[in-house]
Amino acid sequence: MSQSATDVGEILEHIAQLLELKGENPFKIRAYTNAARALESLSEPIETIVVEGRLGSIEGIGKAITEKVTELVTTGKLPYYEELKGSFPEGIFELFELQGLGAKKIKALHDQLGVSSVEDLERVCKEGKAAELAGFGEKTQTKLLKAIEDHRKHAGRFRINVVAVLAEELLSDLRAHEAVGQISEGGSFRRRKETIGDLDILVSSKHAEEVSEFFIHHPLVEEVIVSGPTKSSVRLQGGVQCDLRVVKPEEFPFALVYFTGSKEHNIRLRSRALERGWSLNEYRFSVAEGVELPPAIHDEKELYRSLGLDFIAPELREDKGEIVAAEDGTLPNLIEWSNLRGTFHCHTTASDGKNSLIEMARAAMDLGLEYLGIADHSKSSFQAHGLDAVRLAEQVSEIRELNDSKEFQEAGFRLFAGTECDILKEGELDFPDEVLATLDYVVASVHSGFTADERTMTERIIRAIRNPHVTIMGHLTGRLLLAREAYPVTIPAIIEAAAETGTIIEINASPWRLDMDWRWWPLAKEKGVKCAINPDAHTTHGLQDLIYGVGIARKGWLTKADVVNCLPLGKVEAVLAVKREKQGV
């Protein structure tokens, strides 16, 4: 696998840290640090520089480091580095991430107290042993415990909505800067992963330092981690790390593909480039002497086309078959936000929602939707003030009256009457069939009994799915991202049952859920299971979470034909009724 200048620079920085831990000559340590900084400012591929023998002419890179970098770039390995790493425990690098803890203190902790990880450090601090070391004391020990606490808070992942708010403001402000040319988010956020480790922003500019200065002084920035002319890392409000890369305009398409990822997808692209005699990295194509030059690249589409591929949407770049499909011309025409005509599974003040029926309806109209499904909780969800049969009937009556109102008639808008009906312990439903039959649709969900084993939970859900009145399976695995693991369930068996019965499975678009997971949707699509993108909205603002559901649908290879709420009024009603008709109800 080819090495980028970024990859090599990180390895040189690690070598400098390890040498300092070993107590090596400070001049030798500084040489590796300086070399890493020199590579950061390269404006051309490191592979090209190495092949042409120009590495030693770069200021800050001496003969010994030139040999090591050459070995690393040409072979992909550096035994010297592996040997150094092998002399220390693996967890030692994490200690360098703690604020206020440098190599000298880490060396003292390691040599005198055997500290080899953050957990070790926490233990010796709580035992008061760290304070006894020369140069430490109680004050330093207290700061280290605070640093560990902050590190754990910052080291976690973040739900996509948290990152989206920050990204929107940063991208907007950077886009307005006169020195900024092209701009895009990158990384897992651009690929719309369900949780995000950090935010990557890529900018093209002829004035890199000016852009970087603007970035590190942005009001959202709480801490500057690294600052350089082309690469800066900061900690934003809420603890999200944000990395900015500034490249030349002609490098932007290459950098955008590289920093979007995924790593596995990029490896596939580089392999295709090598088959053509080209080398692909984050800056450009480079070619060996005598090899035909690749075409000029102005954007991502041209880059993919040069490799014999149709353009691959960022959401699909996970090495899940997208390369073969792009080569064969069989990539799906992915669903767009604008394809949605309505949605289901929303709550009101009747159960645990914060807005009334009419407020939710008007918010949906403001979003340009033609219809909205109301699915307040059923009575067993007592913590959510679930509705009994009498209150549900009253709500259905209110919905029918609103649909006949002048406001709704003139707007061409409709409310659908439904329920989010609890699936009880044995798979029975919280309302009898005669109550469910009065509704336009039913969302069935599990809200209790999460500790059941996988077989029991699977059978429980399948039994519910077989009920002819269950239109949609809600948040299939019950997970709460970064808060609660999914309950054990055999998802392929659920998909089979949904396909057999004509049950729709939802993508719960709440950023806390994003369930069913995108990895299962290609199988569901293959089996003919339809999707409903539902916000599980408990407020008018929650309707906007639909955008996150669209991202998951795109990651799952879904088109508007796969998603029932892309159908307009006049057509969606038939889809909601098809299961009952199929089973003669």
N, C-alpha and C positions, 0 to 999 in steps of 0.2 A: 504494500500500500504506500502510495506516494505521501511525502511529508510536506506540509505547508510551512511557511515561515513562522506562522503563529504556533504551530505544533512544536517546531524546533526551539523557538524562543522559550516556550514553557518548560521544555526539558532542560535547557541551559539554566533557567532560574532555579529549577529543582536541584540541579547539580551544585549551584552556588550555595543553596541552603544546606545540602548534605555535607559539603566541604566545611562549612562553618560549624556544623555540629561535630565534625571530626577534629576541629581545632586547627585546620589547615592555615597556611600562609594567607593573610588578608589580601595581599596583592593578587594571588591566584583566584580567590573568591571574587574579587572585584572584576577580574578579567571576564569571568563567566557572566556576571551581571551586566557589564558593559556590552558584551557580545549579544546578549538577549535584547537589550535596548536597540542595538544597531539593526538587528533583524526586524524589529517592529516597524522601522521606518522604511523598509524596502519598498520600492515602487515597481518591482518586477518579480516574477516567480523565482524562488530560491533554487529550484531545479535547474533553471537556465543558467544562473550564476555559477552553480557548482559544475555543471557540464562544461561550461566555457572557461573554467579555471579562474574566475574573477573574485572568488570569495575572499581570498587573502588581501585583496586590494581595498576592501571595505574598512574604513576607519573603525577601530574598536575590536577587530577580529584578528587575533594573532595566528601564528603558524600551528600551534598545538590544537587550538579550537577549530581552525580551518580543517585539520585532518579529521577531527571527531565529527564535525558537522557534515563533511563530505561522506564519511562512512554511514552516518545516520540517514542522509538523504538518498544515497545510492543503494543501501541495503535494507533500509527500514528498521535497522537495529543499531544499538550502541552498547556493546558489552561493558564498557567502562561505567556507564550509567546504571546498568542492571546490577553490576557488582557493588556499586555504592549503595543502591537501594537495598540490596540484600543484607547489608550490614546494620540496618535499622528496622524496627518493627513497622509494619504497613501504616499504622495509625498515626505515625509521627508527623506526616504532612498536614494533618488536620489541625495540629497545634499552631501551625503558622497562620491559620485563618483567624485566630483569636486576636482581638484588638489589644495592643500593648504588650504582646508577647513576641519577642524577637529570638533569633537563634542563640544568643548568649544565655538567656534565661531558660530556653528549652534545653540547652546542653546541660546546664546546672541541674535542672529538674530530672533529666534523664540519667545523668551520671550519678547523682547523689540519692535520688529517691525512686529511680526506676520508672519514671513517668514516660509512657509510650503512647498515650492516647488521651483524648479529652476526658474520658471516664476516669483514668488514672489521676489526672490533674484535679478533677473535682473531688476525688477521694482524699488526696493528700492535703487539699485546701480545707476541707471540712474537718479533717483530723488535726489541723493546725500545724502540720509539718512544713508546709511551704513557707510559712512565716519565719521559720527558724533558719532558713538558708540565708547566707550572706547576700546582701543586696536586695532582699525581698521585704520582709516585715509584714505586719498586720495590714497595713494600708494596701500594699501590693496584693496580698492574698485576697482581700475583699474585692479589689478590682478584677482579679482573675475570675472569681466566682460570678461577678456581674458580666464579665466578658463571655463566660460559658453560657450563661442564661440568654444573653443577646444572640450568641452564635446559634443556639438551638432555635430561637425564635426566627432568625433570619435564614437558617439552613433549610427550612421546610419548603414545600411547594405551595402554590397559591391557586385558588380557584380562578377560572378564566375571567369572571366578571370583575374581580379585584384588579387584575392586570389591564383589562380593557379600558377601564376608566383612566388609569395613568397613561396608557399608550395613546389614547385619543387626545389628551391634552398636550403631551409631549410632541406627537407627530404634527398636531395643528400649529404649535408654536414654532417648531423647527421648519415646517413647510413655509411659514411666512417670512423666514429669515432670508435676506437678500443673497447671502452666500451659498444657500442650499439649492442644488439642482434637483436631482431625483431623490426620492425618499421612500422608504418602506419599512414596515416591521419585518422581522425575520424569525428564525427559530421555531420553537414549538408553539408560540403564540400565532404565528402566521399559518402554521399547519393546523391550528385549532384543536390542539390536544386538550383533554379534559381538565388537566391541571398543568400549571406552568412553573418551571424552576426559576427562570429569569427572563427578562424582556430584552430582545435584541433589536436595535434600530440601525439601519444602514442608510448612509447619505452619500451622494456624490457632490463633490465641491472642488473648486480650484483654490479654495482658501480654507484648508483643513483646520488650521490652528484657530481661526476665527470662529468656526462652527463648534469646535470642541470647547472653547472657552464659554461660548453661549450655553452649551449643554451642561457643563459642570456647575454653572451658576444659576441654573433654572430653579425657580421657587420650589419645585417638587423634590429637589435633591436635598437629602439630609446629611449625606456623608460621601466624600470623594474617596474612592478606593484606589483607583489608578487614573492618572491623567497624562495623556500624551497627544501629539498632534493628530494621529490617525486612530487611536484606540483609547477610549476612556471607559471606566467602570464606576458607577455610583450606586449608592443605596437610596432608594426613593422612600417617600412617606409610606409607612406600613411595612417596611422591611424588604420590598422587592428590589432585587439587584437589576440594574439596567446597563447594558453594554452598548456603546456607540462605536460604530466603525465608519470612518470617512475615507472614501476612495475617489480615484479620478473618474470622470464621466465615462470614459471608455471601458473602465473596469467594472462598472456598476452591474451589468447583467450577470457577469461571472460571480461577483461577490454575492449578489442576491440569491442565486441558486445555491452557492456554497453555504451561506449563513442561514438559509432557510432549512436546509437539511432535508430529510433526516440523514444521519451519518451513513446508514446502509444504502439509502437511495443515491447519495453522492458517490459511493464506491461503485455502484452500478454504472453511473454516468462516466466515471473516470475509466472504467474498464472498456466501455464502448469507444471512448476517445483513443485509448491505446491501440485498439483494433484497427484504427484508421491511421496510426502512426503519430498521433497527437498526444500531448500531455495537457491535462485539464486541471487547473487549480483555481483559487479564489480570485485571480487577477485576469487570466486570459488563457488561450490556447498557446502552446509552444510546440514547435516541430523540430525533428532532427533534420540534418542537412540532406537534401535530395527528396524530402517528403513534400507532397503537394500541400500548399497552405490551405487551412480551413477558410470558409467564407467569412466576410466581415460580420461581426455580431453587434447588433444595436439594442437588442432586448432579449428577454428570456425565451420568447417563442422562436427566435432565430437560433438561439443556442441549442434548443431541443431539436429543431429542424436539421441543424448541421450534423446531429448525431443520429439522424434517421428516425426521429420520434415526433409524434404529435405533442403539442404542448400539454404538460401534466400539471393540473391544478395543485397548488401547495398542499391542500388537505389530503391528497392521495399519495404524497411522497413519503411512504413508509415501507417501501420494499415489500408490498403485498400484491405483486402481480401487475403493478401499473406500467412497468417498463415493457413487458410483453404486450399489454393492451395498447400502449402508445405506438409500438412498432407495427402491430397488426391493424391499427386504425379502429379499435373496438372500445376505446375509452367512452364511458357514459357522458351524456350531456347533463352535468350535475344540476341538482335543484338550486334555485336562486331564492333569496329572500323575497323578491318581488313576485314569485310564483304562488305564495301563500294567499289563499282567499278567505280563510277563517281558521278557527282552532277550537279545540274542546278542552275539557279538564281545567276549569277555572272555578274559583271559590268566591263567595260573597260573605257579607256580615251574617247571613243565615247560619253559617257554621263558623269557621275560623278566619274568614277573610276580613279585610279592613275597609272594603268599599261595598256600596250597595249594588243591587242588580242593575239599576239604571246607570250608575256611575261606571260600572264595568262595561256595559253595552256602549256607552258614549265614548269611552276610551278606545274600545275596539274600532268604532267607526272612525275616530281620529287617526288611527293607524292605517285606515283604508281597507279594513276587513269587511266582508259582506255578512259574516255570521260569527256567532260566538256560542260555544257550548258551556252551560253552567253545570258543574258537577260538584255540588257541596257534599260534605262527608255524610255517611250513614250513621245510624244511631250508636253502633258499637264503638265508634271513635268519639267516646264521651269527652276526652281531653280536647277535642276539636269542636265540641258542641254540635255533634252530628245530629242530623234531622231524623225524626221518626216518620212514620207513614203519613200522619196527619199534617205535619209541617211541610213535608215534601209535596203533598197534594196542594197545599196552599201556594207553594212556590211555583208549581207547574201552572196553576191558574193565573198567577201574576205574570208569568212568562207569556202565556197565551194572550193575555190582555195587552201586553206591550207590543207583541207582534201585530196586533190589530190596530195599534195606535197610528195616528196621522204621521208622527215623527218617524216611526220605523217604516211605514209604507212609502213615504216620500224618499227616504234614504235607501230603500231597497235592502234593508237590513233585517236579519232574523236572529232571534235567540233560540237555541235548541235546549230542551229540558232534559237533563240527565242527572246522574248521581255518581259519586265515587263510592262504590259499594264495597264494604269490607269483605274480604275472603276470610271466613272464620276457620277455626282450628282444623276441621275435617274437610274443608273445601266447600262447605255450604256457604250461601250468600246471606248477607245481613238483612235483605228484604226478600219476601216471598215473590214468586213469579208473577202473581197477579198485580203486585205493586210495580215491579219492573216493566211489565207490559204496558203501563201507562206512559212510559218515558220514550223520548226519541232515541236515546242511546244509554249505555251503561259502561262506565269505567270500573273495572274490578281490580282492587289492590290489596296487598297484604300490609297490615299496620301493627300486627302483634304476633307473638309466638315465633320470634326470629331464631330461637335456639333449637328449633327442630332440626333433625338430621336431613341430609340432602334428599334421600329417597322420600321421606315424609313430606318435605316441603314441595318437592316436584309433583308428587301425586296430588297434594292439596291444590296446587295451582291448576293442574290439568283438569281436575274435577270441576273447578270453577269455569275454566275456559269452555268446557263442554256444555255449559248452560246456554241455551239458544238466545237468551236475553243479554249475555255479556258481549258487548260490541268491541271493547278495547281493553287490552291488558295494560294496567298502569304500572309505572316504575318497577320493572320486572324483578330486579334483584334487591330492592330496598336500600341500596347503598346511599350514604351521605358522604360525598367526597371530602377527604381529609378529616372526617369525623367518625364515620361508622362504616365498617366493612360490609360488603354484600352478604346476605344470608346464603347458605349453601343451596344451590339449585342446579339441576342439569338443564342448561339452556337449550342444547339441541333438541331435547325431548319436548320442551315447551314450544319451540319453533315448529316441530312436527305437528303437535296438537293444534297450534294456531292455524297451520296450513290446512289441516284436515277439516277443521270446523269453520274456517273463514273468519277467524278472530283477528282483528287488527292489533298490532303491538305498538305502543307509543314510544317515541323518544321524548322522555320527560325533559323539557328544555331548561328546567331550573338548574342554574350553575352548581347547585348543591348535589344534583343527581346525575343528569345527562345519561339517562338509563332508559332503554337498553344500550349497552356499550357498543360503540361504533364497530368493534372488531367482529361482532356477530351479525351485522346487517347484510354483508354479502351472502351469507348462508340463508338468512331469512328471505332475501330477494330471490335467490335461486329456488326456494321452495314455494314462492308465490305469495308470501305473507306481505300484506300491505302495512304501511306505517302511518301513524298520525303524530305530527309534531305538536306537542302540547306544552304550554308554559307552566302548568300547575300554579297559575297566578293567584296570589292571595291579596294583591293590590292592583290598582290600575297600572302602576309602573311595572309590575311583574309581567305584564303582557309583552313587554319589550324583550324579555328573556327568550322569546321565539328565535331571535337571531343566533343564540348559542345552540339551539336545537338544529337550526339549518346547518351550522358548521359541523355538527356530529353527523347529520344526514349525508353531507358531502363526503365526510371521511368514510362513511359506510357505503359509498358508491351509489347513492340513491338519486334518482331523477324525479322530476315532478310527477311522472306517471306512477311512481312507487308510493307517493304520499297522498293520502285521501283528501287532506285539507288544502290541496291545490285545486280541487274541483270547485266550480262555482255553485251558487245556489241554483237549484233546479236539477243538479246532477248528484250532489253529495248526499241528498236524502236517500237515493236509491242504494248507495253504498252502505249507509247506516242500517238499512233494512234488509240487506241481502242475506245475512246469517239467519235471521228469523224465517225468512221465506224459504231458504234452503232446507231448514229443519221443520218446515210445515207449521210454524207458529204464526 
